[in-house]
């Protein structure tokens, strides 16, 4: 008798985490670079204010004097630009942005903003961003790009006079840069507040979060719940 040869065993596919290690490293690098640029930017602003009534206390700025703050600012800038380009390339190339940030409709945004104001915004499945999150993340990416362009224009106004023209003049570029900084600060405040209100989102960015199906972006747990739920269709 011939003993049948067993077929090859299939190794179960290990599903990736929602936030792979590379994403977590880039996320926290961006966060530190942003904070460095904001605090040093406030010191630079104090040296030549745009609004006479606004002056940032020395206790919350980074840099002993303006030139010292510029060194911090440039360091943060290069880290943010290089890390940001890698993040954009990864997000687009891996399909992460497509899975997490689209589709998005104005109706969804308005409805979920209303839910958030009533403290009814749900976030049970970490593998899916709600419309508010999508809007914030897309917005901060666009603002970051605008900050880089306006920052380069301010840094080298003669060499990049064509960029200055986009903002009308040098002071226009400074104003746009200041407004962009304010938007980033507001984003960070909202982002941190939401993370504290829903701690599992913060833990996910530290641990990697739930395992997901990259084809459908569903968590393993969510899929199991769906299979276990009774069919209520007629």
Backbone as CSV, one residue per row, in Angstrom:
resi,resn,N_x,N_y,N_z,CA_x,CA_y,CA_z,C_x,C_y,C_z
1,UNK,0.841,-1.198,0.000,0.000,0.000,0.000,0.871,1.241,0.000
2,UNK,0.366,2.224,-0.734,1.097,3.480,-0.801,0.464,4.488,0.138
3,UNK,1.279,4.983,1.019,0.766,5.989,1.968,0.620,7.320,1.261
4,UNK,-0.583,7.899,1.270,-0.775,9.190,0.587,0.108,10.263,1.207
5,UNK,0.683,11.034,0.314,1.554,12.130,0.766,0.694,13.314,1.176
6,UNK,0.852,13.762,2.398,0.030,14.902,2.820,0.362,16.148,2.024
7,UNK,-0.652,16.935,1.716,-0.448,18.172,0.965,0.250,19.204,1.816
8,UNK,0.714,20.236,1.163,1.413,21.297,1.898,0.478,22.017,2.862
9,UNK,0.961,22.242,4.045,0.151,22.954,5.037,0.189,24.440,4.767
10,UNK,-0.931,25.069,4.910,-1.030,26.509,4.685,-0.814,27.251,5.996
11,UNK,0.139,28.148,5.971,0.415,28.964,7.146,-0.599,30.097,7.212
12,UNK,-1.304,30.231,8.328,-2.288,31.304,8.417,-1.634,32.678,8.249
13,UNK,-2.301,33.506,7.489,-1.778,34.849,7.235,-1.913,35.713,8.480
14,UNK,-0.808,36.317,8.855,-0.841,37.231,10.001,-1.244,38.617,9.498
15,UNK,-2.367,39.098,9.958,-2.849,40.397,9.502,-2.071,41.521,10.177
16,UNK,-1.789,42.569,9.417,-0.995,43.663,9.983,-1.792,44.488,10.979
17,UNK,-1.070,45.200,11.807,-1.701,46.144,12.724,-2.236,47.337,11.944
18,UNK,-3.219,48.013,12.520,-3.753,49.204,11.866,-2.676,50.266,11.712
19,UNK,-1.858,50.432,12.756,-0.761,51.396,12.712,0.562,50.628,12.754
20,UNK,1.144,50.298,11.607,2.436,49.602,11.611,3.505,50.433,12.322
21,UNK,4.588,49.780,12.668,5.656,50.456,13.409,6.154,51.687,12.674
22,UNK,6.298,51.606,11.357,6.801,52.748,10.597,5.861,53.944,10.705
23,UNK,4.548,53.691,10.735,3.574,54.773,10.868,3.659,55.409,12.255
24,UNK,3.803,54.552,13.262,3.906,55.080,14.633,5.158,55.938,14.803
25,UNK,6.271,55.480,14.262,7.510,56.255,14.363,7.362,57.607,13.660
26,UNK,6.760,57.614,12.475,6.583,58.870,11.744,5.592,59.786,12.456
27,UNK,4.553,59.195,13.035,3.550,59.988,13.756,4.183,60.745,14.914
28,UNK,4.928,60.046,15.756,5.507,60.690,16.931,6.656,61.621,16.544
29,UNK,7.372,61.310,15.478,8.409,62.223,14.987,7.782,63.526,14.510
30,UNK,6.683,63.414,13.767,5.967,64.610,13.316,5.468,65.435,14.506
31,UNK,4.958,64.754,15.523,4.426,65.455,16.693,5.519,66.260,17.390
32,UNK,6.689,65.648,17.605,7.787,66.351,18.270,8.281,67.503,17.414
33,UNK,8.429,67.269,16.101,8.913,68.324,15.203,7.943,69.502,15.170
34,UNK,6.638,69.215,15.165,5.637,70.284,15.165,5.734,71.130,16.431
35,UNK,5.880,70.477,17.575,5.964,71.208,18.837,7.215,72.087,18.860
36,UNK,8.349,71.549,18.376,9.584,72.331,18.308,9.393,73.548,17.416
37,UNK,8.754,73.363,16.279,8.565,74.475,15.346,7.588,75.512,15.893
38,UNK,6.554,75.058,16.573,5.574,76.003,17.139,6.219,76.866,18.217
39,UNK,6.898,76.224,19.157,7.473,76.972,20.276,8.603,77.902,19.822
40,UNK,9.432,77.430,18.902,10.493,78.298,18.384,9.909,79.388,17.489
41,UNK,8.839,79.056,16.766,8.174,80.054,15.924,7.589,81.195,16.742
42,UNK,7.091,80.881,17.918,6.578,81.943,18.792,7.684,82.910,19.204
43,UNK,8.878,82.378,19.465,10.003,83.248,19.825,10.413,84.122,18.638
44,UNK,10.429,83.547,17.452,10.753,84.315,16.246,9.703,85.396,16.016
45,UNK,8.446,85.053,16.216,7.358,86.023,16.054,7.537,87.199,17.015
46,UNK,7.932,86.920,18.253,8.095,87.994,19.247,9.126,89.022,18.810
47,UNK,10.067,88.619,17.964,11.105,89.540,17.511,10.575,90.528,16.481
48,UNK,9.498,90.177,15.812,8.888,91.063,14.802,7.411,90.721,14.729
49,UNK,6.637,91.287,15.643,5.237,90.892,15.809,4.388,91.345,14.636
50,UNK,3.369,90.560,14.356,2.374,90.935,13.349,1.240,91.726,13.972
51,UNK,0.877,91.367,15.174,-0.223,92.014,15.877,0.321,92.597,17.179
52,UNK,0.208,93.898,17.317,0.820,94.589,18.450,0.372,94.091,19.809
53,UNK,-0.866,93.603,19.896,-1.398,93.178,21.195,-1.011,91.749,21.539
54,UNK,-0.439,91.025,20.558,-0.121,89.615,20.777,1.371,89.427,20.954
55,UNK,1.742,88.896,22.123,3.137,88.613,22.426,3.169,87.349,23.280
56,UNK,3.957,86.358,22.852,3.988,85.086,23.561,4.947,85.168,24.743
57,UNK,4.510,84.735,25.934,5.374,84.778,27.122,6.656,83.971,26.917
58,UNK,7.752,84.463,27.459,9.036,83.782,27.309,9.049,82.401,27.949
59,UNK,8.137,82.165,28.881,8.094,80.870,29.569,7.625,79.732,28.657
60,UNK,6.964,80.052,27.559,6.409,79.003,26.707,7.043,78.982,25.315
61,UNK,8.119,79.755,25.109,8.777,79.758,23.802,10.054,78.928,23.872
62,UNK,10.589,78.601,22.704,11.819,77.814,22.623,12.900,78.672,21.973
63,UNK,13.950,78.937,22.713,15.039,79.762,22.199,15.305,80.933,23.124
64,UNK,16.610,81.201,23.357,16.971,82.293,24.260,16.764,83.632,23.580
65,UNK,17.116,83.692,22.294,16.905,84.900,21.489,16.451,84.447,20.108
66,UNK,16.165,85.403,19.222,15.567,85.065,17.931,16.452,84.157,17.092
67,UNK,17.762,84.437,17.033,18.653,83.600,16.230,18.737,82.180,16.785
68,UNK,18.732,82.073,18.093,18.727,80.749,18.718,17.444,80.003,18.363
69,UNK,16.323,80.722,18.399,15.040,80.108,18.041,15.034,79.675,16.575
70,UNK,15.695,80.462,15.705,15.772,80.097,14.288,16.485,78.760,14.095
71,UNK,17.531,78.537,14.880,18.248,77.267,14.772,17.338,76.093,15.141
72,UNK,16.573,76.254,16.205,15.597,75.227,16.580,14.557,75.052,15.465
73,UNK,14.115,76.182,14.902,13.074,76.161,13.885,13.549,75.418,12.638
74,UNK,14.769,75.691,12.211,15.298,75.020,11.027,15.494,73.527,11.278
75,UNK,15.951,73.176,12.473,16.098,71.767,12.793,14.747,71.051,12.714
76,UNK,13.733,71.647,13.353,12.397,71.065,13.293,11.859,71.021,11.884
77,UNK,12.175,72.070,11.093,11.682,72.137,9.722,12.198,70.977,8.883
78,UNK,13.510,70.727,8.942,14.074,69.658,8.115,13.560,68.293,8.552
79,UNK,13.417,68.098,9.845,12.866,66.831,10.329,11.439,66.660,9.832
80,UNK,10.646,67.723,9.939,9.243,67.655,9.538,9.103,67.456,8.037
81,UNK,9.904,68.156,7.246,9.804,68.044,5.790,10.195,66.646,5.326
82,UNK,11.344,66.155,5.794,11.806,64.832,5.370,10.848,63.744,5.854
83,UNK,10.471,63.819,7.131,9.550,62.830,7.683,8.180,62.927,7.016
84,UNK,7.751,64.157,6.733,6.458,64.359,6.088,6.419,63.798,4.678
85,UNK,7.511,63.971,3.919,7.566,63.426,2.565,7.524,61.902,2.590
86,UNK,8.246,61.307,3.535,8.226,59.842,3.663,6.818,59.378,4.039
87,UNK,6.177,60.117,4.953,4.824,59.762,5.388,3.836,59.836,4.222
88,UNK,3.929,60.902,3.410,3.033,61.041,2.261,3.281,59.927,1.249
89,UNK,4.562,59.631,0.986,4.886,58.570,0.029,4.354,57.222,0.518
90,UNK,4.516,56.960,1.809,4.027,55.693,2.365,2.498,55.643,2.318
91,UNK,1.854,56.729,2.731,0.395,56.747,2.757,-0.224,56.552,1.389
92,UNK,0.388,57.165,0.364,-0.134,57.034,-0.994,0.246,55.688,-1.601
93,UNK,1.516,55.287,-1.414,1.999,54.053,-2.025,1.400,52.796,-1.429
94,UNK,1.158,52.798,-0.129,0.617,51.609,0.535,-0.903,51.526,0.458
95,UNK,-1.529,52.612,0.026,-2.989,52.639,-0.004,-3.616,52.996,1.324
96,UNK,-2.795,53.361,2.308,-3.314,53.690,3.638,-4.274,54.879,3.582
97,UNK,-3.903,55.920,2.849,-4.776,57.089,2.740,-6.088,56.723,2.072
98,UNK,-6.012,55.900,1.040,-7.227,55.515,0.325,-8.162,54.723,1.234
99,UNK,-7.590,53.836,2.052,-8.417,53.001,2.922,-9.037,53.801,4.065
100,UNK,-8.281,54.742,4.612,-8.715,55.402,5.840,-9.392,56.755,5.624
101,UNK,-9.057,57.461,4.541,-9.507,58.851,4.398,-10.592,59.057,3.352
102,UNK,-10.870,58.063,2.539,-11.948,58.194,1.564,-12.816,56.932,1.634
103,UNK,-14.116,57.088,1.305,-14.802,58.286,0.815,-15.125,59.275,1.933
104,UNK,-15.394,60.517,1.533,-15.759,61.563,2.488,-16.712,62.517,1.798
105,UNK,-17.847,62.774,2.448,-18.840,63.673,1.861,-19.187,64.783,2.845
106,UNK,-19.539,65.971,2.330,-19.932,67.073,3.220,-21.094,66.711,4.138
107,UNK,-22.032,65.888,3.626,-23.182,65.490,4.448,-22.722,64.692,5.659
108,UNK,-21.767,63.775,5.449,-21.218,63.002,6.568,-20.557,63.913,7.594
109,UNK,-19.783,64.855,7.098,-19.055,65.758,7.997,-20.030,66.547,8.855
110,UNK,-21.056,67.145,8.233,-22.017,67.962,8.972,-22.773,67.122,9.999
111,UNK,-23.165,65.915,9.595,-23.921,65.054,10.504,-23.074,64.647,11.706
112,UNK,-21.807,64.314,11.475,-20.972,63.828,12.573,-20.434,64.974,13.428
113,UNK,-20.303,66.161,12.839,-19.965,67.326,13.660,-21.097,67.600,14.640
114,UNK,-22.339,67.497,14.155,-23.498,67.680,15.039,-23.504,66.627,16.142
115,UNK,-23.183,65.387,15.790,-23.106,64.326,16.805,-22.006,64.624,17.823
116,UNK,-20.871,65.120,17.340,-19.761,65.425,18.240,-20.126,66.535,19.218
117,UNK,-20.847,67.550,18.732,-21.261,68.649,19.608,-22.243,68.185,20.670
118,UNK,-22.974,67.103,20.372,-23.913,66.539,21.347,-23.283,65.388,22.137
119,UNK,-21.959,65.189,21.926,-21.213,64.107,22.587,-21.809,62.742,22.269
120,UNK,-22.267,62.577,21.026,-22.841,61.308,20.593,-22.021,60.653,19.488
121,UNK,-20.845,61.188,19.233,-20.023,60.654,18.152,-19.420,59.324,18.584
122,UNK,-19.740,58.258,17.834,-19.261,56.922,18.180,-17.914,56.647,17.519
123,UNK,-17.119,55.816,18.219,-15.825,55.434,17.659,-15.494,54.022,18.143
124,UNK,-16.448,53.098,17.845,-16.304,51.730,18.344,-15.226,50.962,17.591
125,UNK,-15.133,51.169,16.279,-14.172,50.428,15.456,-12.998,51.332,15.120
126,UNK,-11.844,51.046,15.716,-10.669,51.893,15.512,-10.146,51.831,14.081
127,UNK,-10.493,50.784,13.347,-9.960,50.628,11.996,-10.647,51.532,10.988
128,UNK,-11.713,52.208,11.413,-12.426,53.133,10.532,-12.419,54.531,11.130
129,UNK,-11.974,55.498,10.352,-12.048,56.887,10.780,-13.430,57.427,10.460
130,UNK,-13.996,58.175,11.409,-15.266,58.831,11.104,-14.998,60.085,10.268
131,UNK,-16.071,60.735,9.827,-15.926,61.870,8.915,-15.182,63.039,9.560
132,UNK,-15.356,63.225,10.861,-14.650,64.297,11.553,-13.150,64.035,11.537
133,UNK,-12.760,62.801,11.831,-11.340,62.443,11.810,-10.754,62.603,10.409
134,UNK,-11.485,62.119,9.406,-10.996,62.234,8.029,-10.757,63.694,7.661
135,UNK,-11.718,64.554,8.034,-11.589,65.974,7.711,-10.375,66.592,8.405
136,UNK,-10.180,66.248,9.678,-9.046,66.791,10.424,-7.717,66.327,9.824
137,UNK,-7.625,65.055,9.472,-6.359,64.525,8.960,-6.048,65.062,7.567
138,UNK,-7.057,65.123,6.706,-6.829,65.698,5.378,-6.464,67.171,5.507
139,UNK,-7.174,67.881,6.403,-6.904,69.303,6.605,-5.503,69.564,7.106
140,UNK,-5.019,68.759,8.059,-3.690,69.004,8.627,-2.604,68.695,7.612
141,UNK,-2.841,67.737,6.725,-1.866,67.460,5.660,-1.768,68.659,4.716
142,UNK,-2.925,69.210,4.320,-2.927,70.366,3.416,-2.314,71.591,4.082
143,UNK,-2.632,71.796,5.359,-2.053,72.931,6.080,-0.542,72.769,6.209
144,UNK,-0.088,71.545,6.454,1.348,71.300,6.545,2.067,71.659,5.254
145,UNK,1.470,71.297,4.118,2.064,71.648,2.819,2.106,73.163,2.652
146,UNK,1.006,73.844,3.034,0.963,75.308,2.941,2.009,75.947,3.850
147,UNK,2.224,75.376,5.020,3.222,75.902,5.949,4.633,75.801,5.378
148,UNK,4.912,74.699,4.712,6.235,74.527,4.102,6.446,75.579,3.003
149,UNK,5.432,75.769,2.157,5.560,76.733,1.056,5.719,78.157,1.590
150,UNK,4.862,78.549,2.527,4.956,79.905,3.078,6.228,80.082,3.895
151,UNK,6.663,79.014,4.579,7.891,79.095,5.358,9.115,79.293,4.479
152,UNK,9.178,78.573,3.345,10.297,78.753,2.415,10.290,80.163,1.844
153,UNK,9.094,80.683,1.557,8.985,82.046,1.023,9.505,83.074,2.024
154,UNK,9.208,82.876,3.294,9.678,83.800,4.327,11.185,83.646,4.543
155,UNK,11.660,82.428,4.452,13.073,82.140,4.706,13.968,82.775,3.642
156,UNK,13.591,82.615,2.361,14.386,83.131,1.247,13.481,83.953,0.315
157,UNK,13.054,85.143,0.743,12.086,85.909,-0.054,12.632,86.391,-1.401
158,UNK,13.939,86.617,-1.491,14.521,87.069,-2.763,14.678,85.894,-3.715
159,UNK,15.275,84.820,-3.223,15.495,83.645,-4.065,14.180,83.007,-4.505
160,UNK,13.164,83.061,-3.636,11.865,82.458,-3.953,10.790,83.539,-4.057
161,UNK,11.093,84.554,-4.852,10.143,85.667,-5.009,8.832,85.207,-5.645
162,UNK,8.910,84.152,-6.476,7.675,83.645,-7.092,6.738,83.077,-6.035
163,UNK,7.301,82.488,-4.963,6.454,81.995,-3.876,5.859,83.157,-3.092
164,UNK,6.657,84.209,-2.890,6.147,85.399,-2.202,4.947,85.961,-2.951
165,UNK,5.010,85.922,-4.282,3.912,86.461,-5.096,2.610,85.704,-4.855
166,UNK,2.699,84.426,-4.478,1.488,83.653,-4.185,0.725,84.227,-3.002
167,UNK,1.450,84.899,-2.106,0.840,85.450,-0.888,0.753,86.979,-0.949
168,UNK,0.919,87.539,-2.132,0.844,88.967,-2.422,2.153,89.673,-2.088
169,UNK,2.639,89.530,-0.851,3.919,90.129,-0.476,4.489,89.377,0.734
170,UNK,5.612,89.882,1.244,6.283,89.211,2.359,5.392,89.141,3.592
171,UNK,4.726,90.249,3.902,3.846,90.267,5.075,2.659,89.342,4.885
172,UNK,2.211,89.206,3.639,1.132,88.262,3.360,1.563,86.832,3.634
173,UNK,2.805,86.498,3.269,3.338,85.167,3.543,3.455,84.935,5.044
174,UNK,3.882,85.977,5.774,3.979,85.856,7.234,2.599,85.645,7.851
175,UNK,1.609,86.358,7.332,0.254,86.224,7.870,-0.294,84.826,7.620
176,UNK,-0.103,84.303,6.408,-0.569,82.951,6.087,0.147,81.937,6.974
177,UNK,1.457,82.133,7.177,2.232,81.220,8.024,1.719,81.254,9.465
178,UNK,1.366,82.428,9.936,0.851,82.565,11.302,-0.521,81.889,11.432
179,UNK,-1.380,82.110,10.442,-2.708,81.487,10.473,-2.579,79.966,10.410
180,UNK,-1.656,79.478,9.569,-1.426,78.034,9.489,-0.942,77.467,10.813
181,UNK,-0.042,78.210,11.476,0.436,77.776,12.796,-0.722,77.701,13.781
182,UNK,-1.590,78.699,13.740,-2.741,78.723,14.647,-3.653,77.527,14.386
183,UNK,-3.827,77.183,13.113,-4.665,76.031,12.763,-4.039,74.732,13.272
184,UNK,-2.721,74.624,13.195,-2.044,73.423,13.682,-2.175,73.311,15.197
185,UNK,-2.031,74.436,15.894,-2.204,74.429,17.349,-3.620,73.995,17.706
186,UNK,-4.609,74.518,16.983,-6.000,74.128,17.228,-6.189,72.639,16.948
187,UNK,-5.588,72.151,15.867,-5.683,70.717,15.553,-5.096,69.882,16.683
188,UNK,-3.925,70.279,17.182,-3.286,69.516,18.249,-4.152,69.495,19.510
189,UNK,-4.768,70.630,19.821,-5.629,70.688,21.002,-6.831,69.757,20.845
190,UNK,-7.463,69.798,19.668,-8.616,68.926,19.413,-8.171,67.467,19.392
191,UNK,-7.050,67.201,18.738,-6.534,65.841,18.604,-6.219,65.234,19.972
192,UNK,-5.536,65.992,20.810,-5.184,65.497,22.143,-6.432,65.321,23.002
193,UNK,-7.373,66.266,22.906,-8.614,66.167,23.675,-9.393,64.908,23.308
194,UNK,-9.525,64.659,21.999,-10.244,63.462,21.557,-9.521,62.188,21.990
195,UNK,-8.176,62.219,21.967,-7.404,61.051,22.393,-7.605,60.775,23.879
196,UNK,-7.730,61.837,24.670,-7.966,61.655,26.101,-9.385,61.183,26.369
197,UNK,-10.334,61.643,25.547,-11.725,61.207,25.710,-11.909,59.759,25.272
198,UNK,-11.128,59.338,24.270,-11.182,57.948,23.794,-9.769,57.377,23.914
199,UNK,-9.366,56.956,25.113,-7.968,56.543,25.356,-7.486,55.405,24.469
200,UNK,-8.399,54.560,23.993,-7.959,53.414,23.188,-7.328,53.865,21.869
201,UNK,-7.672,55.081,21.385,-7.033,55.576,20.167,-5.572,55.930,20.438
202,UNK,-5.302,56.456,21.625,-3.923,56.766,22.004,-3.120,55.487,22.205
203,UNK,-3.737,54.508,22.861,-3.065,53.222,23.075,-2.758,52.552,21.742
204,UNK,-3.679,52.695,20.783,-3.481,52.088,19.461,-2.270,52.686,18.755
205,UNK,-2.045,53.999,18.935,-0.900,54.635,18.293,0.412,54.282,18.996
206,UNK,0.320,53.708,20.177,1.508,53.248,20.891,1.768,51.765,20.637
207,UNK,0.693,50.972,20.591,0.834,49.515,20.473,0.678,49.007,19.055
208,UNK,0.063,49.811,18.190,-0.192,49.360,16.821,-1.661,49.178,16.529
209,UNK,-2.458,49.041,17.584,-3.895,48.921,17.394,-4.318,47.533,16.949
210,UNK,-5.597,47.398,16.581,-6.125,46.080,16.188,-5.547,45.620,14.865
211,UNK,-5.601,44.314,14.638,-5.184,43.778,13.347,-6.292,44.002,12.323
212,UNK,-5.901,44.319,11.099,-6.882,44.684,10.084,-6.710,43.846,8.833
213,UNK,-7.786,43.789,8.070,-7.755,43.196,6.740,-7.470,44.335,5.779
214,UNK,-6.293,44.341,5.167,-5.914,45.464,4.308,-6.774,45.567,3.059
215,UNK,-7.510,44.497,2.727,-8.399,44.565,1.575,-9.673,45.335,1.898
216,UNK,-10.204,45.086,3.110,-11.439,45.742,3.481,-11.296,46.668,4.650
217,UNK,-10.121,46.647,5.276,-9.820,47.524,6.405,-10.709,47.254,7.605
218,UNK,-11.199,46.000,7.739,-12.008,45.635,8.901,-11.117,44.993,9.944
219,UNK,-11.372,45.254,11.181,-10.613,44.593,12.234,-11.066,43.154,12.356
220,UNK,-10.176,42.320,12.875,-10.531,40.921,13.100,-11.687,40.830,14.081
221,UNK,-11.639,41.645,15.119,-12.701,41.622,16.123,-14.031,42.041,15.521
222,UNK,-14.013,43.070,14.675,-15.258,43.547,14.070,-15.842,42.477,13.153
223,UNK,-14.971,41.768,12.418,-15.459,40.714,11.533,-16.089,39.579,12.334
224,UNK,-15.481,39.247,13.480,-16.019,38.175,14.319,-17.377,38.561,14.881
225,UNK,-17.509,39.804,15.296,-18.791,40.283,15.818,-19.857,40.207,14.743
226,UNK,-19.455,40.583,13.500,-20.420,40.573,12.392,-20.884,39.149,12.104
227,UNK,-19.941,38.172,12.140,-20.321,36.785,11.866,-21.201,36.219,12.963
228,UNK,-20.977,36.680,14.206,-21.741,36.136,15.333,-23.120,36.742,15.452
229,UNK,-23.343,37.888,14.850,-24.624,38.571,14.996,-25.685,37.858,14.179
230,UNK,-26.925,37.770,14.711,-27.991,37.078,13.982,-28.425,37.861,12.769
231,UNK,-28.907,37.139,11.768,-29.391,37.762,10.545,-30.798,38.268,10.790
232,UNK,-30.986,39.576,10.728,-32.313,40.150,10.988,-33.002,40.582,9.701
233,UNK,-32.414,40.235,8.552,-33.053,40.642,7.299,-34.314,39.853,7.072
234,UNK,-35.306,40.416,6.395,-36.558,39.713,6.176,-36.377,38.561,5.188
